[in-house]
Structure formats: C-alpha cells, structure tokens
Amino acid sequence: MAFVTLNRDKLAHNYAHLQALFAGHNIDWGVVTKLFCGNELFIGEVLRLGVREVLDSRISNLRVIKRLCPEAQTVYIKPPAWDYVEDLVRWADVSFNTELETLRLISDEAVRQGRVHKVIIMIEMGDLREGVMREDLDSFYAQVFGLPGIEVIGIGTNLNCLSGVMPSEDKLIQLGLYRTILELKNGVKIPWVSAGTTVTLPLLKAGLLPASVNHFRVGEALYFGADLVREATFEDMYDDVLELHAQVIELSEKPMNPSGPLGKNPFGATADSGYEQGATAYRAILDVGYLDVSPQYLILEDESLGVLDASSDMLVLDAGENAAGLKVGDHVRFRLKYMGALHLMNSDYIGKVVVNGAGDRLDAAPIMSRD
C-alpha cells in the first residue's frame, strides 16, 4: 500500500523556525492547511503545535478545524461563493473578500446568526487573481464600513499564485499606503496588512519587508522549507516533512525498448524506443499512478532509480542493474513537490501516517480498501 508520511519532529522544527522569525519582527501569522484536504490526522498535528490561526480554502475543512480546536481562529482564504454564505459565517471567523454584493449577503447572515464576521479586503496588485482594483478601493471600503455584522480587520493581497508576479518592496509599500489612506479618510484603524506568504519570506529575511506588512499566511515553507525565490530550501529547515512511500508490486529485468507497432497510450503519448538494441534493465512497478499523483511532482530519494512512466494506477521505475537491491514488497521513498503532496492528500487510496524523527509510526488514518 502506498502512503504519505508526516514527520512530527520535522514539522515541529520548521514551525519553531518560523515562529521565532515572525516573533522577532512582531508579525502575526497563521498556518495554511488546504494542502491536507481536511485530513483530521494531519490537521491535528498542526494544531498540536499550538497554532491558533488556521487558514483554508474549503469550508468543510474549516468545520474539521473547529471540531478539533474550537478556539482556533478560522480564515477562509478566497472570495466566498454565495451558495455557502450560511456555512461560511458559521465555520469561518474571517474571510477574504472582493465583492460588495457578497459582503452584503455575509452581513445579513452574520446579523441573522448573531455574529460579527471579520473580513480582509483583498487588493489587486498585479498577479491578476482575486482583488479589488486599486482605483475602486476607496469607494469599496466606504460601502463595506457601514455594513452591520462586519468588521474589517485588514487589507491584503495575493502574489505569485497565478501569474507568477513576485512580491517586491515597492508593491508592499504601496499596499501599506492604501491602509493609511483608508484609515485617515474613514477615521478607523485597520489592524492587518496581510501580504506575507511563503514567497515573501526572503524579503523578510533580507530586511526588505516594509514594516506595515504585519500578517503572514504560510503553508509551503512550513511543510517543505521552500524558498520560492531561489527555488531551494531555506537554511535550517526541512524539505521532507511529507514523503510518499510506494510499494514495489513487480520487479523484473525487461527490454528497454517496447516491441510491436507503437501507437499512442491513453495519455496521448508514444513510448520512447530509442534505447540501444538489446538493452535491458530492471523495472520496478509501484502501487501508485496518475490517479493519485503526476510523476513530475515526485522526487526519488534514491538517485540510482529513475521514473520511466506511469499509467492510471501504476508507476514504473528504471532500477538499472538494481544497485538499490529492491525486492517485491519493499517501499520506495519520494520527497514531494507541493502539487504532488496536494494530489496525494486528495486521494482516498493513499494512506496517511504520522512518524517521528526516526521514522517510527505514531498514528495512521483509516484508508479506503484498495485491492
């Protein structure tokens, strides 16, 4: 059976590194858990660190978080759909918003439920995903400010997630100025400028982050130690908090070239037949495939192995002369890129296991039968 492991000790190490970094700059932050797709076991591991602000993009996941830790502040991190407003107000303490009509619906629902719903107004700063256009911000805020049951606790922006626009000191200075303008014009205080994500961490570490940016939303750096600017791992952080372990279900020495007329496989590709005539190698077939993850998001721990290809539910490795000493029943380990972890977490066919620093199992989630 293939399974994903979460290393409790490495997660705690990365969390302590980030906590010290943010505390040293008087910055509030929360942990983004959308990667875990509502998995109670892994979300529980985040909460046991003492996290009290959790951000997610699915209301069903926020419901899980509230059940596990009622005192946690839950934040819904995309503009809400109208169909979910009732559940949004019930399960999210805070939401990111960009549409006046949606905020009016949230206001009505918050009043009906007897709650005050906090909002962060997202501003378009160039990445062209969600955000109020800057020239409309003044009139937008003026209309939101008077809505009952609504408390504006911040302005924010999203960068790098769609168009790849990188955060810069100039862009973030502008964002801080928008808060100042809104506060002066409306006689209010807006506590947060929420512009920090994993991709913004290098600015903070380099001392280039404007002081006005005082809230971060972090997932990728916590789970992968990812420096997205250098495309590397931050010093003193782990990149293997999460790993895939896939079992060998067949191991055999086979020709490298397929035999017979070649057409396109179900993915529209034709196999490579350019190997030296008569060349052979050991092929290891693993119990994971495209149904669970795209191979491009997997990083083999053992460099003597290579990924040849995959089908819907099997992954084929080139084991060469089998220097790794693989046997049927062994597990092959992979580090994960973000999208690979996301796909695996969303697969009911993949086990979820918590381990300690030595790799010993501490806990496991139930798995759908896979036979």
C-alpha positions as CSV (number, residue, x, y, z in Angstrom):
1,M,0.0,0.0,0.0
2,A,1.3,3.5,-0.8
3,F,1.1,6.0,1.9
4,V,2.2,9.6,2.8
5,T,4.1,10.2,6.0
6,L,4.1,13.4,8.0
7,N,7.2,13.7,10.2
8,R,6.1,15.2,13.5
9,D,9.6,16.2,14.6
10,K,10.5,17.9,11.4
11,L,7.2,19.7,11.3
12,A,7.8,21.0,14.8
13,H,11.3,22.1,13.8
14,N,10.1,24.1,10.8
15,Y,7.3,25.6,12.9
16,A,9.7,26.7,15.6
17,H,12.0,28.3,13.0
18,L,9.1,30.3,11.5
19,Q,7.7,31.2,14.9
20,A,11.0,32.6,16.0
21,L,11.4,34.6,12.8
22,F,7.9,36.2,13.0
23,A,8.1,36.9,16.7
24,G,11.4,38.7,16.2
25,H,9.7,41.0,13.8
26,N,6.4,41.4,15.7
27,I,4.4,39.8,12.9
28,D,1.2,37.8,13.3
29,W,0.8,34.7,11.2
30,G,-1.4,31.7,10.6
31,V,-0.9,28.2,9.1
32,V,-2.5,27.4,5.7
33,T,-3.8,23.8,5.9
34,K,-5.5,23.5,2.5
35,L,-2.8,21.1,1.4
36,F,-4.2,18.5,3.8
37,C,-7.7,18.4,2.2
38,G,-9.4,18.1,5.5
39,N,-7.4,15.1,6.8
40,E,-8.1,15.2,10.6
41,L,-4.9,13.3,11.4
42,F,-2.5,15.8,9.7
43,I,-4.5,18.9,10.7
44,G,-4.4,17.6,14.3
45,E,-0.6,17.5,14.0
46,V,-0.6,21.2,13.1
47,L,-2.9,22.1,15.9
48,R,-0.8,20.3,18.5
49,L,2.0,22.7,17.8
50,G,-0.1,25.4,19.4
51,V,-1.4,27.0,16.2
52,R,-4.4,29.2,16.9
53,E,-5.0,30.7,13.5
54,V,-5.7,28.3,10.6
55,L,-6.4,29.3,7.0
56,D,-8.1,27.1,4.4
57,S,-9.9,27.4,1.1
58,R,-12.7,24.8,1.8
59,I,-15.4,25.4,4.4
60,S,-15.7,21.6,5.0
61,N,-12.0,21.8,6.1
62,L,-12.7,24.7,8.5
63,R,-15.5,22.6,10.0
64,V,-12.9,19.9,10.8
65,I,-10.6,22.5,12.4
66,K,-13.4,24.0,14.5
67,R,-14.3,20.5,15.7
68,L,-10.7,19.7,16.7
69,C,-10.0,23.1,18.2
70,P,-13.0,25.3,18.8
71,E,-10.8,28.2,20.0
72,A,-8.8,28.4,16.8
73,Q,-9.5,31.4,14.5
74,T,-10.5,30.0,11.2
75,V,-9.9,32.0,8.0
76,Y,-11.4,31.3,4.6
77,I,-8.9,32.4,2.0
78,K,-10.8,33.0,-1.2
79,P,-13.8,35.1,-2.1
80,P,-16.8,33.2,-0.9
81,A,-19.5,31.7,-3.2
82,W,-23.0,32.9,-2.5
83,D,-24.3,29.3,-2.0
84,Y,-22.0,28.8,1.0
85,V,-22.6,32.1,2.9
86,E,-24.6,30.5,5.8
87,D,-21.9,27.9,6.4
88,L,-19.1,30.5,5.9
89,V,-20.4,32.6,8.7
90,R,-20.9,29.5,10.9
91,W,-17.5,28.0,10.4
92,A,-15.1,30.8,9.4
93,D,-14.3,33.6,11.8
94,V,-12.6,35.6,9.0
95,S,-12.9,35.6,5.2
96,F,-11.1,37.2,2.3
97,N,-13.5,39.3,0.2
98,T,-13.6,41.3,-3.1
99,E,-17.3,41.7,-4.0
100,L,-19.7,44.1,-2.4
101,E,-22.8,42.0,-3.1
102,T,-21.2,39.0,-1.4
103,L,-20.3,41.2,1.6
104,R,-23.9,42.3,1.9
105,L,-25.0,38.7,1.9
106,I,-22.4,37.9,4.6
107,S,-23.6,40.9,6.6
108,D,-27.2,39.8,6.5
109,E,-26.3,36.2,7.5
110,A,-24.0,37.4,10.3
111,V,-26.8,39.5,11.8
112,R,-29.2,36.5,11.5
113,Q,-26.7,34.3,13.3
114,G,-25.9,37.0,15.9
115,R,-22.2,37.0,15.0
116,V,-19.6,39.6,13.9
117,H,-17.8,38.2,10.9
118,K,-14.3,39.6,10.3
119,V,-13.1,40.3,6.7
120,I,-9.9,41.1,4.9
121,I,-10.3,43.1,1.7
122,M,-8.0,41.7,-1.0
123,I,-6.5,44.2,-3.4
124,E,-5.3,43.6,-6.9
125,M,-1.6,44.2,-7.0
126,G,-0.7,42.7,-10.4
127,D,-1.0,38.9,-10.1
128,L,-4.5,39.1,-11.6
129,R,-6.2,36.6,-9.3
130,E,-8.6,37.9,-6.7
131,G,-8.5,41.6,-5.6
132,V,-10.4,44.9,-5.7
133,M,-8.9,47.2,-8.4
134,R,-6.9,49.9,-6.6
135,E,-8.8,52.8,-8.2
136,D,-12.0,51.3,-6.7
137,L,-10.7,50.7,-3.2
138,D,-11.8,54.0,-1.6
139,S,-15.5,53.7,-2.6
140,F,-15.5,49.9,-2.0
141,Y,-14.3,50.3,1.6
142,A,-16.7,53.2,2.3
143,Q,-19.6,51.0,1.5
144,V,-18.3,48.0,3.5
145,F,-17.5,50.1,6.5
146,G,-21.2,50.6,7.4
147,L,-22.4,47.0,7.0
148,P,-23.8,45.5,10.2
149,G,-22.2,42.3,11.4
150,I,-19.0,43.0,9.5
151,E,-15.6,44.0,10.9
152,V,-12.8,44.9,8.6
153,I,-9.6,43.7,10.2
154,G,-7.2,44.0,7.3
155,I,-6.4,44.6,3.7
156,G,-4.3,42.1,1.8
157,T,-3.0,40.9,-1.5
158,N,-2.0,37.7,-3.2
159,L,1.1,37.4,-5.4
160,N,2.8,34.7,-7.3
161,C,0.0,32.1,-7.2
162,L,-1.5,32.7,-10.7
163,S,0.7,34.8,-13.0
164,G,3.9,34.4,-11.0
165,V,4.3,38.0,-10.1
166,M,6.8,38.3,-7.3
167,P,6.4,40.4,-4.3
168,S,8.6,43.5,-4.2
169,E,9.4,46.2,-1.6
170,D,7.7,48.8,-3.8
171,K,4.5,46.8,-4.2
172,L,4.2,46.2,-0.5
173,I,5.0,49.8,0.4
174,Q,2.1,50.7,-1.9
175,L,-0.2,48.3,0.0
176,G,0.7,49.8,3.3
177,L,-0.1,53.3,2.0
178,Y,-3.5,52.1,0.9
179,R,-4.2,51.2,4.6
180,T,-3.0,54.6,5.8
181,I,-5.2,56.4,3.3
182,L,-8.3,54.3,4.2
183,E,-7.7,54.9,7.9
184,L,-7.3,58.7,7.5
185,K,-10.3,59.1,5.2
186,N,-12.6,57.0,7.4
187,G,-11.3,57.6,10.9
188,V,-10.7,53.9,11.6
189,K,-7.9,51.6,12.4
190,I,-7.2,48.6,10.2
191,P,-5.0,46.2,12.2
192,W,-3.6,44.0,9.5
193,V,-1.8,44.3,6.2
194,S,-1.8,40.7,5.1
195,A,0.6,40.4,2.3
196,G,3.0,37.8,3.6
197,T,3.2,34.3,2.2
198,T,6.0,31.8,1.6
199,V,7.2,33.7,-1.4
200,T,7.5,36.9,0.7
201,L,9.8,35.3,3.3
202,P,13.1,36.1,1.5
203,L,12.2,39.8,1.8
204,L,11.6,39.5,5.5
205,K,14.9,37.5,6.0
206,A,16.8,40.2,4.0
207,G,15.4,43.0,6.0
208,L,13.5,44.4,3.0
209,L,9.9,43.9,4.1
210,P,8.0,47.1,4.8
211,A,7.1,47.5,8.4
212,S,3.4,47.9,7.5
213,V,3.2,44.2,6.4
214,N,2.3,42.6,9.8
215,H,0.4,39.4,8.8
216,F,1.7,36.2,7.1
217,R,-0.2,33.2,5.7
218,V,2.2,30.3,5.5
219,G,1.9,26.7,4.3
220,E,4.6,25.8,1.8
221,A,7.6,27.0,3.9
222,L,6.2,25.0,6.9
223,Y,5.8,21.7,5.0
224,F,8.7,22.0,2.5
225,G,11.1,24.6,3.9
226,A,10.6,26.2,0.5
227,D,12.5,29.3,-0.6
228,L,10.4,30.1,-3.8
229,V,12.7,32.9,-4.9
230,R,15.9,30.8,-5.1
231,E,14.0,27.6,-5.8
232,A,15.8,26.0,-2.9
233,T,15.4,25.1,0.7
234,F,15.8,27.6,3.5
235,E,18.8,27.1,5.7
236,D,17.9,25.2,8.9
237,M,14.6,24.0,7.5
238,Y,13.5,20.5,6.4
239,D,12.1,19.9,2.9
240,D,10.9,16.3,3.7
241,V,8.2,16.8,6.4
242,L,6.0,15.0,3.9
243,E,7.1,11.9,2.0
244,L,5.5,9.3,-0.3
245,H,6.2,5.6,0.3
246,A,5.1,3.4,-2.6
247,Q,5.4,-0.4,-2.6
248,V,7.1,-2.5,-5.2
249,I,4.5,-4.9,-6.7
250,E,6.7,-6.3,-9.5
251,L,10.4,-6.3,-10.2
252,S,11.8,-7.8,-13.4
253,E,14.6,-7.4,-15.9
254,K,13.0,-6.3,-19.2
255,P,14.0,-4.8,-22.5
256,M,14.2,-1.0,-22.5
257,N,12.6,-0.8,-26.0
258,P,8.9,-1.8,-26.4
259,S,8.2,-4.4,-29.1
260,G,5.5,-4.2,-31.7
261,P,3.8,-1.4,-33.6
262,L,3.6,1.8,-31.5
263,G,0.5,3.9,-31.1
264,K,-0.5,6.5,-28.5
265,N,-1.1,5.4,-25.0
266,P,-4.2,6.6,-23.0
267,F,-2.4,9.9,-22.2
268,G,-1.7,10.6,-25.9
269,A,2.0,9.8,-25.8
270,T,4.1,7.3,-27.6
271,A,6.8,5.3,-25.7
272,D,10.5,6.1,-26.3
273,S,12.0,3.3,-28.4
274,G,15.4,4.9,-28.9
275,Y,17.4,2.8,-26.5
276,E,20.3,0.7,-27.7
277,Q,19.2,-2.5,-29.4
278,G,19.0,-5.3,-26.8
279,A,19.4,-3.1,-23.8
280,T,17.7,-4.3,-20.6
281,A,17.2,-3.0,-17.1
282,Y,15.3,-3.9,-14.0
283,R,11.9,-2.3,-13.9
284,A,10.1,-1.8,-10.6
285,I,6.4,-1.3,-10.7
286,L,4.9,0.6,-7.8
287,D,1.4,0.8,-6.5
288,V,0.7,4.4,-7.3
289,G,-0.2,6.2,-10.5
290,Y,-1.8,9.2,-12.2
291,L,-5.0,8.6,-10.3
292,D,-3.0,9.6,-7.2
293,V,-0.3,11.9,-8.4
294,S,1.6,13.1,-11.5
295,P,5.1,11.8,-11.6
296,Q,6.5,15.2,-12.4
297,Y,5.8,16.2,-8.7
298,L,7.8,13.3,-7.2
299,I,11.5,13.4,-6.3
300,L,13.1,10.0,-5.8
301,E,15.3,9.7,-2.6
302,D,17.5,7.1,-4.2
303,E,19.4,8.6,-7.1
304,S,20.1,5.2,-8.6
305,L,16.5,5.0,-9.6
306,G,14.6,6.9,-12.3
307,V,11.0,7.3,-13.3
308,L,10.2,5.9,-16.7
309,D,6.5,6.5,-16.9
310,A,3.2,5.8,-15.3
311,S,-0.3,4.6,-16.0
312,S,-3.5,5.4,-14.1
313,D,-2.6,3.4,-11.1
314,M,1.0,2.1,-11.6
315,L,4.4,3.9,-11.6
316,V,7.3,2.3,-13.5
317,L,10.9,2.9,-12.3
318,D,14.1,2.2,-14.1
319,A,16.2,0.4,-11.5
320,G,19.1,-0.2,-13.8
321,E,21.1,-3.2,-12.6
322,N,19.2,-2.9,-9.3
323,A,22.0,-1.4,-7.3
324,A,19.4,-0.4,-4.8
325,G,18.7,-4.0,-4.0
326,L,15.0,-3.7,-4.4
327,K,12.7,-6.6,-3.8
328,V,8.9,-7.1,-4.2
329,G,7.3,-5.8,-1.1
330,D,9.8,-3.0,-0.5
331,H,8.8,0.6,-0.3
332,V,10.4,3.3,-2.4
333,R,10.6,6.8,-0.8
334,F,9.9,10.1,-2.6
335,R,10.1,13.7,-1.5
336,L,7.3,15.7,-2.8
337,K,6.7,19.0,-4.6
338,Y,3.7,21.0,-3.4
339,M,1.3,19.9,-6.1
340,G,2.3,16.3,-5.6
341,A,1.5,16.4,-1.9
342,L,-1.8,18.1,-2.7
343,H,-2.8,15.4,-5.2
344,L,-1.8,12.6,-2.8
345,M,-3.6,14.2,0.1
346,N,-6.8,14.3,-2.0
347,S,-6.6,10.6,-2.9
348,D,-8.6,8.3,-0.7
349,Y,-6.4,5.4,-2.0
350,I,-3.3,6.7,-0.3
351,G,-2.6,6.0,3.4
352,K,-1.8,8.9,5.8
353,V,0.7,8.1,8.5
354,V,2.4,10.2,11.2
355,V,6.0,9.3,12.1
356,N,8.7,10.6,14.4
357,G,12.2,11.8,13.5
358,A,13.4,8.2,13.4
359,G,10.6,7.2,11.0
360,D,8.7,5.1,13.6
361,R,4.9,5.1,13.1
362,L,3.0,7.1,15.7
363,D,-0.5,7.2,14.2
364,A,-2.3,6.4,11.0
365,A,-5.6,7.4,9.3
366,P,-8.1,4.8,8.0
367,I,-7.8,4.1,4.3
368,M,-10.3,3.1,1.7
369,S,-9.8,-0.5,0.7
370,R,-7.5,-0.8,-2.3
371,D,-7.4,-4.3,-3.9
